[in-house]
Amino acid sequence: MLAPVQFPSPAGTEGLERSPPHNFEAEQALLGAILMNNRALERVSEFLRPEHFASGVHGRIYESCMTLTGRNQIATPVTLKTYLSQDQGLKELGGDAYLMNLANAAASIINAEDYGKLIFDLALRRELIGVGEDMVNDAFEPDMEVDAVQQIERAEQALFRLATSGQSEGGFKSFKATVLEAISQAEMAHQRQGKLSGVTTGLRDLDAKLGGLHRSDLLILAGRPSMGKTALATNIAFNAAHALKYEIGPTGEKKVTDGAVVAFFSLEMSAEQLAGRILADRASINSHKIRQGELSNEEFARLVLASQELHSLPLYIDDTPALSVSAVRTRCRRLARTQGLGMIVVDYLQLLSATAGKKVENRVQEVSDITRQLKALAKELNVPVLALSQLSRTVEQREDKRPQLSDLRESGSIEQDADVVMFVYREQYYLERAEPGRRPEEAEDKFNQRYEDWHKRLGEVTNTAEAIIAKQRHGPVGAVRMFFDGQFTRFGDLDNWHGTEREYE
């Protein structure tokens, strides 16, 4: 085995008994295996990056091997010589002779993955030491602008990043890396049956308009009471969780190919009520009959069958009232670490509170702060966040009750921060409450015509709803018509004969 490379200690650390964890021998053994057989790189390239090597020289050799194999070229001491001839660090270790020594002292390709995991583990430990040092230094440093709660939040964020990606700090990404990620997402969308690049809503026409719910997007779903906001959000959450599919990667890790693990924060309804709605939908039983216990033996059997189907659904409900955004963030990070997380639903935005201890001048400013933090959460966890929102009563004062962006209650930055703003609208709800009555001195034939027109329009919109996409940062706006069954609080796709989309103006 090649003797480990000796590196001088950084200035001022000679007297320390402990040095950051590293294993130069493992790095040398892995690089030797790659140089002798490039297939060894396939075993480690998905999780091991150049910055994970304790030796900068080893990291640059590894990166050069990745570059060459990415071009379908062979990485050997001879081919690497051209790319690393000006590397001063490699020259100090012996230059070409060092590369040859690495190849001669190669480990078996069978052990390459084990060496790679060891190098990765030691890199995480070094990052963890850095996070711990920052935590201690920040705690000792008095700062009137940053209280202890905020310091805990920062530390938790750094630990989460480290746990999920192996990096404790964010930073610049090369354009090459971002382009490759964009191509990867496009490839996933192409391979999916529905051609979606985001999480499916389970609703054909809505998916076609949105392309699914995209990672790192904040989506606002708003509507007046009784329009079906919660019902639509519940349907979307169920459909996404029900569609969850994995594929196993080369190192045994799970990779989501469709659907999502869903976190549902129900600040208005209890978890049992929400689960009851989903059960009623799946069993096609009126939820009121379930609550009252008015079920026949056949209906109860259907209910039990539906519950058995749903017991393993990757849908997690938190019904804690008056949650703060920081508490939502903490719980989502924990779920992401333990179960994996692909989508967050918040019902509803106005029931959240801003970060504890943070002063806000008014409610509009508080809601604006909440939306900014929800957008930051979507980016941090790289998942879509679907947040429900109320609308102001100005809708009721207009003859056309279709919502507009200006109707967003306590809008502040809701419209600005959101990537998508959707409204739920059911014309049937308003028409049923506007049954024409005969006016004084109105001719009977005129009243009959007016009543017939109302009845005809009511028939056209019965059991239908519209999802009005008023803003979409990366796609078209418009209204998507859907089927709605109020008996089971169920949204679905309309048959083609119901008509086409109505364009939003």
N, C-alpha and C positions, 0 to 999 in steps of 0.2 A: 504493500500500500504506500502511496506517495505521502511523504511527510507533510504535515499541515503547514500552510503558509504562515509566516510570522508577521504580524502587523504591529507597529509601534503604538503604545497607548496614547490616547489624546492628552494634550497638555493639562496638567493639574489633576490627573486621575491615577498617577502611579501608585499612590498609597492605598487605593481602594482595594478591598479584598474581593469584591464581586465585579464582574464585567457583564454586559448584556449577553443573554444566552445566544450562542451560535455554535455551529458545527461545520468547520471548514472542510473536514474530511468527507462529510456527507455531500457537501456541495461539489467537491472534486470527484467523488465517486459517481454522482449523477451526471455531471458534465462528461465524464469519460464514457459512461454508458451511451449517452446521446451521440458522441463523436464516433463511437464504434458501430452503432446501429441507430439510425435516426427514428426508427419506430418507437424507441424509448420516449421520444418527445411526445408522442400521441397519448401516453399514459399520464402525463403530468401537465400538459399545456393548458388544459381547461381550468385548472385552479392555481397554477404556479406562474407568477409573473417575475420579471427581472428584478423588481424592487424588493422581492422577498429574500434575495440572497444577502447575507451579511457582508460578503465581499463585493465591492462595486465592480471589480474586474470580472468576477464570476457572473455577476448580473449582466454585464455587457457581452460576455461570451454566450450566455444563454439567449439573450435577445438576438444576437447575430445568427444563432442556430435557428431560431424561430423565423427570422427574415428569409434565410436561404430556403428552408423547407417550405415556407409559404409561397415561394416562387417555383416550387417543384424542382429545386436544386438540392444537391447532397451537401450536408454540413460535415466537413472533415477538417483536420488540422491544416491540410493544404488549401482548401477553399476558404477557410476562415482567415488565412494569412493575409489576404488582400484587404479584407474589411477591417482588420485590427492592427494593421502594420503601424499606424500612428498612435495607437493607444499607449500612453506613457505608463500607465499602471501595469499593463501586461509586459512592457519592456523591462520594468524593474523586477518582475518575477522570472524573467528569462525569455520572453518573447515566444518565438516559434518552438523552442525547446520545451517550454512549459505546456504548450498545447499538445505536443507529442507525448509528454509525460502523463498528461491527463488521459489520453487515449490508451496508453500502455497499462495504466493502472485502473482500467474501467471496471465498474461493477457489472453484474449480470443484468440484462434487460428485465429479468423477472423481478429484481429488487428495485428497479427504477422508481416505481410508484411509492414504495415505502420510504425511499430517500426523499422523494419530492414532498410527501406529507410531513416528514420530519422537518424539512427546511421551512415549509409553510407554517408549521406549528411554532417553531422558534421565532419566525418573523412576527407572528401574532403576539408572542410573549414580549418581544421588544416593543411593539406598539403599545401593549398593555402597560408596560413600565412607563412609557412616555405619558399615557393618559393619567396614570397614578401620580406622576410627578407634577403634571399640570394641575390636577385636583388639589394636591397639597399646597402648591405655590399660590393658587387662587384663594384657597381658604385662609392662608396666612396674610394675604394682601388685603388691607382694608379698602373697600370701595363703596362709596355712598350710592353709586348708581346701580350697583349689582348686589342684590341681597342674597342670602344663603339659599333661598328656594330657587332662584335663577341659576346659581352655581350648580345646584343639584341637577337642574334641567339640562345644563350644558354637559355635565359629566355623563348623564344618562344618554344623551344624544351621541356623545363620542363613543361610549361603550356599545350602543346599538349599531353604529356604523362599523365598529370593529367586529362585532359578532356576525354581522350579515355580509360584509364585503371584505373584511380583512384590512380596512383602512380606517384609521381613527380620524382623519381630517379630510375635508373636501379640498378641491383645488381645480386647476385648469385641466382640461382634457384635450388631447391633440385632435385636430380635425379628422385625422385618419381613424382614430378610435370611434368618434361619433358617427362617421360615415358608415363604418362597419356595423355599428349598432343599428343604424337606420336600415341598412340592407338586411340585417338579421330579422328585424321586425317585419319588413316587407315580405321576406321569405316565409315567415310564420303565417302571415295573412294569406299568402298565395297557397300554402299547403292546407289551410283550413277549408272545410267544405263551404262555409258561408262567406269566405273571402274577407273575414274581419281581421283587423289589426288590433282590436281591443277586446275587452270582455263582453260577451254576448248579453243582450237584454232578454233574449228568448222571444222577442217580438220581431217578426220578419221585416216589416216595413220600417220600424224604428231603427233596427240595425242597419238597414240599407241607407238610411239618411245620415246616421251618426258614424257608421263604420264600427259600431261597438263602443264601449266606454274605454277611453284611452288612459294608459298609465300616466300618472302625474297630473291628470286633469281634475279641476274642481267643477262639478256639474251641479247646477241649481235646478231643483224641480219645485215649481211654485204653483199655487192655485188657491182659490177661495174655499172655505169650508164646504164639505160634502161633494167636492169635485172628484175625490178619489186619489189624492196625493199619496197617502200612506198605502192604499191598496196597490197603486202602480209601483211604488218603491218596493213593497213586499214581494210583488210578482217578479220584479227584476232581480231582487236579491235571491229569491228561490230559484229562478231560472239559471242564474249565474252559478249558484252552488250546485245545482242538479247537473249542470253540464261539465263539472270539473273532470278533467282527464289529465293523467300524467304520462310521461315517458321516462324511462330510466336511462341516465347518461352513462358514459364509459367508466366513470369512477363510482357508479352506484347511486349518485344523487338523483332526486326526483326533479323533473322539469315540467311545469304546467304547460300543456298544449292547448287547452280550451277551458272555459269556465274559470271559477275563482273560489278560493276560501273567502267567506264574507263575514265581516264584523258589522253587526246591526245595533246601533245605539238608539233605543226606543225611549225617549225622554217623556213621551206623552202616554203611551200604552204600556201595560205590563207585558212581560215576556210571555206569560200564559195567554193573554188576549191575542198577541201577535201569532203565537203558535196555533191558537184556535182558528184564526183566519186562514192560515195555510192549510190546516187540516180540513176545514170546511171546503176550501177550494179543491183540494186533491180528492176528497171523498164525494164532491158534488152534493153537499148537504148544507142547508141554510144554517148559518152560524147561530141565529137566534134559537133554532130548535136544539142545537147542541147545548147552549147555555141553559135552556129551560128543561133539558132532559126529556124532550118530547120525540124520542127516536124510536122507530120500529126496530125489530130484531134484525131485519135486513140492512137498515141504515147503520145500526151499531156495528154490524159485521164489516161494512164498508169502511167505517171509521177506524176500526182496529187494523184493517188491512192497510189503510193509508198511513197510520202511525208507524207500522212496521217498515213501510217503504221509506219513511222520513227519518228514522231514528239515527241513521249514520250520515245525515246530510251535513256537509261542512259549513253550517250557518250558525254563527255564535251571536247570541242576543244579550245585550247589557241594558237593563231597564232602570239603572240608577238615576234618580231624578236630579236635576240642577247640576249636572256635571260641568266642570270647567274644560276648556280646550286642552289644557296641559294634562288633565286626567285622561281624556280621550287619547291623547298622544301616547301617554305611558302605557295604557292598556293595549293599544294597537301594536306598540313595539313588542310588548310581551307576547302577544298572540302571534306576531310575525316570527319571533324567535322559536316558539314552541310548535306552532301548527302550519306556519306559512300563511301569508295574507295576500289576497289579490284584489280586494275591494272593500270600501268602507261606506256605510249608509248612516246618515244622521237624521233622525226624525224628532224634532225639527230644529232648525238653526237658531230661532229666536229663544229657545229654551236652554241653550248653552250659556255659560257665563264666561267672561274673559279670564285670563290668567289671574289666579289669586294673588292679591297684594299689589296689583297694577291699578293705578288710579286712572279713571276715565271721567270725562266731563259730562257726558250725556249718553243716552241709549244708542243714538245713531253712531257715535264714535265707538261704543262698545261692540256693536254688531259689525262695524267695519273692521275692527281689530280681530274679531272672531273669524271673519271670512279670510283675512290675510293669513291667519294661523292655519286655517283648514287648507288653504292653497299650499302653504309651506309643508304641511303634513303630507299632502298628496305627492309633492316632489321628493320629500325625504324618504318615504316608504315606497315610492315609485308605483303607486296604485291609484285608480280612480276613486275620488271621494264624491259621493252623491249626497248632497245636503238639501233637505226639504225646507221650504220657506213659505211664510204667509204672504198674502197680498193685501193691500190697503182696500178700504171700502169704496174707493172712487170707482171701482169696477161696477158696483151696483147702481151708480148714478147715471151710467151711460145707457143708451138704447142698445148698442152692440156690446154685449157682455164679454167679448173675447179679451183676455188680458193683454197688456202691453208692458214693455220694460219699465215704463214710468210708474207702474202699479206696484212694483216691488216695495214691500213695507220696510221702513227704516233702511232704504236702499244703500245709502252711503257708498261703500265700495263693492257691494254685492255684484252689480253689473260689471264693474271694472275688473274685479279679481277672477270672476268666473270664466272658464273656458267655454262652457255651454250653459245657456239659460233656456229651460223648457217650462211651458205652462200646461197644466191639465185643464181641459174645458169640456163640459158636457152640456150641450144646448138643451137636451131633454130635461134637465133639472129646472131650467128657467121656463121652458115652454109649459111644463106641467103646472107651474105656479102662475101662469098667465093665461088661463083658459078664458076665452072671450065671453063677456056678458053683453046682453043687449043694451045699447045706449038709449037714452031718452029720445023719443021722436025718430029713432032709426028704423028705416023700412025693414020689413021682415026678410025680403029677398036679399038685401044687402048684408044683414046680419048673418043669414044662412051661408052666404058666400064667404064672409070673413071667417065664420066658424069652420067651414069646410077647408079653407086654406090652412088654418091653424092645425086642424086634425091631420091633414095630409102631411104638413111639415113635421108634426110630432111623430107620425109613422116613419118618416124618412130617417129621423135621428134617434129613434128608440134603440136602446142597447148599443149605442155608439158613443165614442169619445174622441177628442182630438188631443194630440200632443203637439203643441205649437212650439217649434224651435225658433225662438226669437233671436238668439245669438249663438253662433258656433264659430270659434276662432279658426278652425282648420277645415271648415266645410260649409255646405249650403244651409240656408235657413228655409223654413217652410212648415206646413202643418201635416201631420201624419194621422190619418183616421184609423181608429182601432175599435175592436169589439169590446163592450163592457157589459158584464152581467152583475147587476147590483145585488142579486140574491146571494151570490157566492163571492162578491167583491173580487171578480176575476176580469183581468184584461187579456185580450187575445188578438189574433190577426183577423181582419175582415176578409170575407170572400170577395173575389174580384167584382162581382155584380153590385157591390155596395157603392162603387164609384171610385174615383181617383183622388189623389192628394189635392188639397186646397192650398194654394200658394199663400204664404204669409206676407202681409204688407206692413 
